[in-house]
Amino acid sequence: MMLYYYYAMLIVSLLLLIVYVFIFHKHFDASITIMAVLIPIVNFAHLIIAHSTVIQEAIVGLQLSYIGGCFVTLAAMFLVFNICRVNIKSWIRAILVVISSLVMTSSLTIGRTDLFYKTTPTLSFNYDGVAYITDKNYGAMHTVFYVVVIGYYLATIAVLIYSFIKKKQVSRKILVLVVLSVTIAFIGFFGGRLFVKWIGVPELELLPLTYNLGLGLYLVIASRLRLYDASDSVTDSLVEKGETGFVSLDYKTRYLGSNDTAKRMLEEINDYVVDKEINDFPIGKEYILNLVESFKNDPANNKCFVSLNNKTYLLQMNQLKVGRFSRGYQLLISDDTKNQEFIKLIQNYNSQLEKEVQEKTQDVLDLQNKLVLGMATMIEGRDNSTGGHIKRTSDCMRILIETMREDPLPQLTDKFCFNIVRAAPMHDLGKITIDDAILRKPGKFTDEEYAIMKTHSAEGARIIKEILDGTSDQEFLNIAVNVAHYHHERWDGSGYPNKLKGEEIPLEARIMAIVDVYDALVSKRVYKEEFSFEEANKIIVDGFGKQFDPGLEKYYLVARSKIEEYYSQFRK
């Protein structure tokens, strides 16, 4: 009767293995595969012992049975760690496998040395002639075996307790099943012998039963785990749905395989030969190989589009992972036609919208420029010493900037040049705050009047900020403010209002200073006659390094002839 029990346990374990093969999926944990294969071997080992007639036969079965304690328990621990999403370093896994292997190897010394068993055990038989092993006198390595198995169980229990408390993303149903399977295995391993002694059936070994129960529970766990793994379920759904094509290449861009969707989308894939490079095919050479090179140089640059038969396909390159290792490239292909058509529609709409915004913005800029120019002209009308100064300085600024753009400084972007010409008429806007008695005075200023007059630069900056407050063009605002505020600063630090020195003075203000002074020199004022071009040029040139930025001298000298030609029209 007892022999039938061992046969039944072997048959059940083989049936469980068949069930596992039937439900097997590539995403199943490898630990389950190990247990599904080893448990029938362990059950077969117990059947060998039951059938033995001499102790040497039984020892072979006994040695084989230790596979369960050494490796099934280790595989169960690895599985629990993976289920609970607790990572074990690869080197730690390797050490644990080595330890289990050493313990298993030491069991082969049973009957030969006292390492695992101190003495050779004896073989006994029950009333039905079923054999079982008695008189086991354990050695040092068997103690190590117990320590290893208990360590595996304690680590498993600790992770389960931790997961129940901390891991919200782990299914409680799965954890309950795992606890049940671990408890059954623990009882079978450590309590089985006590139970059979208590009932008086020493030939009965409960480990085959507990292993089968545990394996059955683990198969239930395996089938349910796929429901909770979003990445695996999504990947399987995509493949089954047939909307994404997959092409695998090795690191030498040799074709490894693809799914039917990929072959349907890009027909040339049907002509690819496994283990052959794809560089003899148009799409392979022009798109896929170029995408591989781009991906190798920058993994973020992993996409391109292929237009074919009125369709637009998105090609996306990733690493081909086999386990934890990268073995080549995985190309994903998806039909992106609708997205691209939508993008084109949006782009056309955005282009039209951008055009309308630009037109409206230009209207606002024109109005803004007219407002500022009108204010500047109004101020000039109050100042009887600067007639036409605004227009002349604006034109002179344009001439100088155009010259500078031929050999530009890094700061001279197109936008900077455009903005400084726009800002030039605003440089004296602060004079609107100066009293007419001072502004229109025909003679030289007193010290007190000159001090008041000098406030126009700071006041101009304040007024510009108020006028342009809220503008979206922050760069123009900054340039206009700087031109007004600092165009009377000097390179040597003796200017006003802040006595800035050298490159502390914004570039736009340094350029404005040259234009402003030059116009003042060659123009007639109530307190002086106009200077000749030669006299004005000498003063300007002598001022570089003192009043003006010496780095701008070369630009002024190149532009001098055009500036003098421009001012000649006012001397007829």
Residue, then its C-alpha position, 0 to 999 in steps of 0.5 A: m500500500m505504501l508503495y502505491y503512495y510513492y508511485a502516486m506522488l511521482i505520477v502527480s508530480l509528472l502531471l504537474l510538470i505536464v500542466y506547467v509545460f502546457i501553460f508555460h509562457k516565456h515570461f514565467d519565472a525561471s525558478i518555477t521551471i526549476m521546481a517543476v523539473l526537480i520535484p519529479i526527480v525528488n519523488f523518483a528518488h523516494l520511489i527508488i528508496a522504497h523499491s530498494t533491496v540493499i542499502q547501496e540502492a537506497i543510498v543512491g535514492l537518498q543522495l538524489s533526494y537531497i536535490g530537494g532540500c538544496f535546490v528546490t528550497l533555493a528556487a522557492m526563495f528566489l521565486v518569492f523574492n521576485i514575486c515581492r520585487v525584492n532584488i537580489k544581486s547577481w553575485i549573491r545569487a551565484i554564491l547561494v547556488v555555489i553553497s547549495s552545490l557544495v552541500m549537494t556534492s557532500s551528500l555523495t559521500i554518504g556511505r564512504t566518509d563521515l562528512f555527511y553521515k558519520t556512519t552508513p545508514t541501515l535499510s529496513f522494511n515494513y510488513d509490505g516489503v517497502a524499504y525505508i532508511t533508518d539509523k541516520n547518524y548525521g555528520a558536519m555537512h548535514t548540519v550545514f545542510y540544515v543551516v542552509v535550508i533554515g536560512y532559506y526559509l527564514a529569508t523567505i518568511a522575512v521578505l513575505i512579512y516585509s511585503f505584507i507591510k510595505k509593498k502596496q504594489v504586490s497582490r495580497k492574494i499572491l502573497v497569501l498563496v505564497v505563504l501557504s506554499v511555504t508553510i506546507a513546505f516547512i511543515g513537510f520538511f521539519g515536521g514530517r518525521l515527527f508526524v510519522k513517528w507519532i502515528g507509528v509509520p516510519e516508512l512514510e515520507l511526507l516530503p513528496l506530498t508537500y512538494n507536490l502541494g507546493l508545486g501546485l500552488y506555485l503553478v496557480i501563482a504563475s498563472r496569476l502573476r501574468l495578470y499583475d505584470a502590466s509590461d508583459s500583458v501589454t507586450d503580449s496584447l500588442v503582439e497578438k493584436g498585430e498593430t506593431g511589427f518587431v524585427s530583431l538584429d544582432y550587433k552586426t546588423r544580421y537579421l534574426g527574425s520578425n513577426d508577421t505584422a512587420k512583414r506585412m508593413l514592410e514587404e521587403i522583410n519577407d526577403y531577409v535571410v536569417d543570419k545575413e546582413i540587411n544592407d542589400f535591401p533598400i529600406g534596410k540600407e537607407y533607413i534601418l542601418n542609418l537608424v542603428e548608427s544614430f542609436k549607437n551614437d545617441p540612444a535618444n536618437n532612435k526614431c525615423f519615418v518611412s513613407l511607403n505605399n501612401k503609408t507612413y511608418l514609424l521605426q523605433m530602435n531599442q536594445l534587444k534584451v535576452g534575459r539581463f543581457s543586450r544581444g543586438y537591436q530590436l526594431l519596432i514598426s508602427d503605422d503612424t499615417k494618421n498621426q502624421e496627417f494630423i501633425k501636418l494639419i496642426q502644422n498648417y494651422n499653426s503656420q496660418l496662426e503664426k502668420e496672423v500673430q506676426e501680422k498683429t504683432q507687427d501692427v503693435l510694434d508699428l504703433q509702439n514705434k510711432l508712439v515712442l518716436g512721437m514722444a521723442t519728437m515732442i521732446e526734441g521740439r521742446d529742446n531748441s538745441t537738438g533739432g533733427h537729433i533723433k532722426r540723425t542718430s537713428d540713421c547714424m546708428r543704422i550705418l554703424i550697426e550695418t558696418m559692425r555686422e560685416d565683422p560681428l561680435p558674438q553679441l551682435t545677433d540679428k535680433f540685437c541689431f534690429n532692436i538697437v536701431r529701434a531703441a536709438p530714438m528713445h535714448d533722450l526720452g528722459k528729457i521730457t521730465i526736465d523743466d523748459a527753463i533748463l531744457r531750452k536755455p540758450g547758453k551754458f548750464t550752471d552746475e545745478e542746472y547740469a546736475i538736473m539735466k543729467t537726471h534725464s538718463a535715469e528718468g528715460a530708463r524709468i519711462i521706457k520701463e513704464i511704456l513697455d511694461g508687459t511687452s513680450d519682447q524682453e530683449f528689446l525692453n532691456i536694450a532700450v532701457n540700457v541705451a537710455h540709462y547708460h549712453h552718457e557713461r564713459w569707458d574710463g568710469s568718469g561718466y554718469p549716472n552710475k560711473l560705470k567703467g569698461e565692459e560694465i557698460p552694456l554694449e548697446a550703450r557703448i555704441m549709442a555713446i559714439v553715435d550721440v557724441y558724433d551728432a553733437l559734434v557735427s551739428k550746430r547748437v545754440y551754444k556752439e557752431e558745428f565742427s568739421f568732419e576732420e575735427a569731429n573725427k579727431i575728437i572721436v578717435d582720441g576718445f577711444g579708450k577714454q570716453f569710448d570702448p576701444g574695441l569699437e574703434k575699428y568699426y567706427l573707422v570703417a563706417r566713417s566715410k558712410i557717416e560723413e557722406y550721410y551728414s554731408q546732406f545737412r551742410k548744403 
